[in-house]
Amino acid sequence: MKKSIFYHAGCPVCVSAEHDIINLVGEENVEIVHFGEDKSRIEEAEKAGVKSVPALVTPTGNVLHINFGASMEDVKA
């Protein structure tokens, strides 16, 4: 099974959502991408349709925006 990808910027809202996502789907089923640690993945997230973080991209390509933390423009700044 292809993994979901959880993108976030490291803010408290994002970290809380990360813990919840891992508890819901299992750590083995989700790749965590922290833009503060890997800005090279921002373009990939935008191409996938991520408009704000935290966001989860499912294996089928659906983007689930979770509890608005920051826009992608804020992340790139």
Secondary structure as the mmCIF struct_conf table of DSSP 4:
data_model
#
loop_
_struct_conf.conf_type_id
_struct_conf.id
_struct_conf.beg_label_comp_id
_struct_conf.beg_label_asym_id
_struct_conf.beg_label_seq_id
_struct_conf.end_label_comp_id
_struct_conf.end_label_asym_id
_struct_conf.end_label_seq_id
HELX_LH_PP_P HELX_LH_PP_P1 LYS A 2 LYS A 3
STRN STRN1 SER A 4 HIS A 8
BEND BEND1 GLY A 10 CYS A 11
HELX_RH_AL_P HELX_RH_AL_P1 PRO A 12 VAL A 25
HELX_RH_3T_P HELX_RH_3T_P1 GLU A 27 ASN A 29
STRN STRN2 VAL A 30 HIS A 34
TURN_TY1_P TURN_TY1_P1 PHE A 35 GLU A 37
HELX_RH_3T_P HELX_RH_3T_P2 LYS A 39 ARG A 41
HELX_RH_AL_P HELX_RH_AL_P2 ILE A 42 ALA A 48
TURN_TY1_P TURN_TY1_P2 GLY A 49 GLY A 49
STRN STRN3 SER A 52 VAL A 57
TURN_TY1_P TURN_TY1_P3 PRO A 59 THR A 60
BEND BEND2 GLY A 61 GLY A 61
STRN STRN4 VAL A 63 SER A 71
HELX_RH_AL_P HELX_RH_AL_P3 MET A 72 LYS A 76
#
